[in-house]
Amino acid sequence: MQGPLRRVCRTRPCRREGVSDDVAEIGAELITAGAAEGILRMVVGAVVRVVRGVVRVVFDS
């Protein structure tokens, strides 16, 4: 991924749990855009959480 998504992941620590870089970057972009975490859950079945400034993207089991 290029552009703003790549910049977001560079400037903000992304902790990935069994997800591709693209999904983690999309999650970081959604959080910085202030979107609800439910959006990513609906799109790719993943949950985005921010804990102490760290973006976590986790697939539902």
N, C-alpha and C positions, 0 to 999 in steps of 0.2 A: 504494500500500500504506500501511496505517496501523499504529499500535501499535508493538510492539517491533521489527518489521522496519525501520520508518522510523527509529526511534531508533538502531538499530545502524548504519545507513548514515550517519547524521548524525555520530556520534561516531567512526567509523572510516573512514579514506579508502578509497573503493571505486574501483578502476581497472577500467573496463569496456572490453572489447575485442569490439565487435560484438555485444553482448548488450543486452537491454532492462533498464531500471532494476529491474523486478520480479525478474529472474533474478539480478542482482547483489546485490539486497537479500536474496534467499533464500540465496545463497551466503554472504553475511556472517553471516546468522543461523545457518547450519549450522556455520560455523567457530567462532562464539562458543559454540555449544552443544556443541562438542567432537565433532561427528559426523565420520565418515570422509569423505574427499573422494570416494570411490567412490559415495556415495549420490546426489550431484547428477549424476554421470556416468550412472548408471542411469536417473535420472528424466528429464533433459532433454538428455542427450548432451553435457554440459559438464564441464570440469575446474575445480576450485577450488584455488588456490594462495595461500599467504600468504608474501610476501617482504618482510622488514623491516617487518612490521606492516601491509602493504598487501594488501588482498584483491583477487585477480585471478580473474575467471571467464572461461574461454576455451572456445569450442566446438571439438570435435574436427573435423578436416578430413575 
